[in-house]
Amino acid sequence: MMPTQEQAPPRRRSRWRLIVGALAAVAMIAALAITGITQRSQSASALEDALGGRQLRIMAPADPGGGWDQTSRAVQTALGDIVGRTEVYNVGGAGGTIGLPQFVRHTGEANELMVTGAIMVGAILTNGSEATLDDVDMLARLTTEYLVIAVPADSEIQTMEDLADAMAEDVGSVSIAGGSAGGVEQVLTGLVAEAVGADPREASYVAHSGGGEALTTMLSGRSTAGMSGISELLPYIEDGSMRALAVSSPERVANLPDVPTLRESGLDIELQNWRGIAAPRGLGEDEREALIAMLDEMHESAAWREILEDRGWEDAYLTGPELTEFLKTDQETTAQILEQIGLVK
């Protein structure tokens, strides 16, 4: 007669429990996998419904080559396995305030997205734009990035202290090239001028509609120095075309470990640029939730993590009420700084 479970020797009971435990664990893993597949399937179905068979389109509200263009194409790449083919198109000029009113017209179109960020916040104020970020539906903040101040390799200016001394002596004679008027580069120019004791309203800032144009000015030597996101100037710093003077981060950054911060250079300044993505107003709640779920999935993907690492972008993903509060604070702070350095009244 075979022994019952209760009659089984202690060793056999222990082995039986291990087998049962292993089977339970396998069942749990299988259930979680099925749940995950089901959730992904539901998410994909919701996204298909939201897009309604239309191709996803992303506006980069700047000319090719700059940070918004790079971000749009990075999102396009990272979404490849999630939504398939995506179109990126450029509408450049005036810190995004030419593209913004065009984007606002896409009311209720869930397949239309736009990259935006800190530069547009400032440009809306300095350009007196009728369209504002209140006219779009902000879905997520994606990244933040610090800026680098650099000069052409053959410049006589060797250090940030040299540039600061030149600005203190005659701020109007030191031209600084960067992106759109009112953007973070012009804000940084004004803050540096103020920090060296000059009138920031007299700073000579050369605005450009896109990063490509600004880069041409910087490399040609037509400006004394240039300011841009680290990822935009890093290739030219690494190949020796430009010399980095300082970064606007609180600590030195990993991809430019030998470049001092502005604080190390004697200027108590810290400034970073953020970039995010918006949809038009007028979306249904299901459509909006499907787009955010799409961005959530992108944010967790290996492709996006690789892009962040390669570009040196900080992961600053934010959605929901926290994003709303961030935008409110950022707009208030930007307005205060622009008024402080004389760019708006």
N, C-alpha and C positions, 0 to 999 in steps of 0.2 A: 504494500500500500504506500503510495507516494505521500510524503509529509505535506501538510498544509502550510500556508505562509507562516502561521503562528508556530508550527512545529519545526520549521526549517532551522538548520544550524545558524548561529550568529553570522558567520562569514557569508553564507548564501543570502541571508536577509539583507546584509549590507550591500552585496553585489546587486541584488534585485532593486534596492532603493536607488542605487547609482544609475541603473538602466532606466528606471522610471523617471528619475530626475533629468537624465539626458534627453529622453524622449519629450518631456515637458518643455525643456529649453528649446529643442528643435521646433516644436510646435509653436512656441511663443515667437521665435525668430521668423518662422514662416508666416505667422499671423501679422507680425509687424511689417514684413515685406509686402504682403498682400494689401495691408492698409495703406502703405506708402505708394504702391502702384495705383491703388484706387484713388487716393488723393491727387496724385499727379495726373491721372486720367481725367478726374473731375476738373482740375485746374486747367488742363489743356482744352477741355470741352468748353469751359467758361470763356477762355481766351478766344477760341474760334468763334463763339457766339458774339463776343464783343467786337471782333474785327469784321465779322460779317463777310468773310471772303475777300476783304480788301487787304492790300499789302501794307505793312507797317512802314510809316515814313517818319524820319527824324530830321527836323530842321536844325542846322548849325547856324545860329544867327550872326555869323562872322565869315570872313573870307577864309579860304583854305590855308592850312598851315598852323593856325593858332590853337589855343587850349580847347575852345569849344568844338572846333573841327576835330581835333584829336579825340576828345571825349565822345563825340557823336559816333565816330568810326570805331572806337573801342567798344561802345555799347552795341553797335551793329555786329561786331565780331562775336562778342560774348552771348548775344541772343541767337546766334546762328543755329544752335541745336535746339532752341526753344520755339522759335517762330519761323525759322527758315530765312528766306531772302528778305532783307530790309533795305530800303532806300534812304540814303543820306543826301540832303541837298543844302546848299549854302545860300544865305541871304545876308550879305555883309553890310556893315556900316553903322556908325554912331553907337557903338557899344551895345548892339543888339536892338536898338530902338527903331531900326528900320524893319527888321524881321518881326519884331514883337507884334505890331499892329496887324501885320499880314497873318500871323499865326492866330491871333484872337478871332479872326473871321471863321475859323474852322469849328465853330460852336457845335458841340454834340458829336464830333467825329473822333471816335475812339482809336482810329488807326493813325492819328496825327500826334506826334510828340515833338517837344522842343527842348534842347539843352539850354540851360541858363545858369546864372550864378552871381557872384558878388559884383562882377564888372557891370552887369545889367542893372543891379540895384543902384550903383552910383551914376550910371549913364542916364537912367530915368530921371534922376534929380537934376543933374547938370544940363541935360538937354530939354528939360521941361516937357517930357514925353506925355502925351495924353493917355496912351496905353501904359498900364503898370502891371506889376505882378499880381495885383488884386484881380486882374482880368483873366488870369489863367488858373488852372487847378494844379498846384504843386503836388507832385506825387512822391518825390524822394530827393533827399540830398545824397549825392554819391561819393564825392571825394573832397578832400582839401589838399592844398599844395602851397608851399612857401615860395617866395620869390627870391631870385638871385640878381644882384647888381654886377654888371660885367662891363669890360671895355675891350676894344680890339686888341689883339696880341701886340701890335706895335705901338700902343698908346704909351705916352710918357707917364701916365698915372699908373702906379704900381700897387697901391693899397687903397682901402676905403678911407683911411686917414687923409691920403692925398686928395681924394675926391671931395671929402668934407671940407678940407682947407680951401680948395678952389671955390667951392660954393659959398663958404663964409666970406671970402674976399670979394666975390662978385657973382652972386647967384644967377643973374641973368645971362652971364657969359658961358655958363655950363649947361649945355643942352642934354636932355635926357630923353631917349627914345623909348616908346612903349606902346601899349595897345590903345584902345579907345579913350576919348576924353571922359573923365569922371570915373574911370576904372581903377582897379587896385594899384596899377603901376603909377598913375598920376597921384593917387592918394599917398603912396609911398614916397614919391618925389617931394610932395608938400611936407610930409612928416620929417623927411631928412633935412629939408631946407629950414624948417622950424627948429629942429634939434641943433643945427649949427649956428643959430642966432640970426638967420636971414628971414626976410619976409616971404612966406610961402607963396603969396600971390604974385611975386615977381619971378618965381622959378620958371625956367625955360623948358617946358615939356612939349615934346614933339609927338602928337597923337597919330595913330594909324588905325585903319579899319580892321586890320587883321595881323596875326602874328608873323605871317610871311613878309608883309611889307615892313614891319618893325625890324625884323631880323636883317633885311637888306640894308636898312639905314644903319643899324648897329655895325654890321660887318664892313660897310663901306667907309666908316669913319666920319660920316656926315653928322654924327652926334658925338658928344663927348663920352657918353656912357649909355647903357641900356638897362632896362629892367623887364623881367618876364618870369613866368613860371619856370622852376628848375628844369622840368622835363623838356621844355621848349629850347632852352639854351645848353643843356647838358652835352649834346653831341658836339657842339662847337667849342665847348670848353675842353672836352676830352681830346678833340683832335688838334687843339692848340690854336684855333682861329680866334678864340676869345679868352680873356683872363678874368676869372671870377674874383670879385673884391669882397663880397659879403653876402650872407643869406639872411632872410628876415625871420628866421625861426628862433625859438627860445634856446635851442641847443644846436650844435653842429649836426648836419644831416649825413646819413650813411653814404649817399652817392657822391658827396663832396666833402669828405672828412677833413681835408686840409684848408677849407675855406671858413674863415671866422664868421661869427654872427655879428649883426649890427651892434649888439650890446658889447661884445668883445672889442669892437672897434670904437667904443666910447659913445655910442648913440643908443639911447634907451628906447628902442623901437622893436615891436614885434607885429607882424602882419601876415595873414594868410588869405588865400583865395579859395572859395568853395565853388563847386559845380554841382548842379542837380538837373532834374528832368521834370518837365511839366506837360500836362495834357490841356486841351481846351476846356472851357466851361461847358456845362450842359450835358455832361455824361450821366447815364443812369448809374445807380449805386452798384449794380452788378458789373457794369462795364468798368467802373473805377476799381472795384475790388479785383477784377481779373487782371488789370494792368499792374496793380501793385503786387499781386501774386507773381506775375511774370518777372517783375524787377526783383522780388524776393528770391526767386529761383536763380536769376542771373547773378545776384550778389553772392549766393552760396556756391556758385559753379567754380570749377577749377580754372576755366578760361578767364574768368574775371579776376581771380586771385593772381593768376600769372600776369595779367595786364597791369594790375596795381604794382606788383613787384618790379616789372620791367620799366614802368614809367616813373617809379618812385612816388606814386600818389598815396596819400593817406586814406585808409578806409574810413569814411565818415558817414556811413549809411544811416539814414534817418527817415522815418515816415510818421504819419499820424499826428496826434496832438503835439508831440515833441517837435516835429518839423514846423508846425504852425507857430509855436512859441519861439523857435529859433529864428524864423523869418521875421517875426515882429521885432525881436531884439536887434537883429542884424540891420534892418532898415532904419531903426532909430539911431543905432550907433553910427552907421554910415552917414546919415544926415548930419549928426553932430560933428563928425570929423571933417566932412566937406565944408561945413560952415566955419569950422575952426581954422581951416587952411585957406579960406576965402574963395572956394569954388562955387558955393551957393550962398545966397543971402537968407 
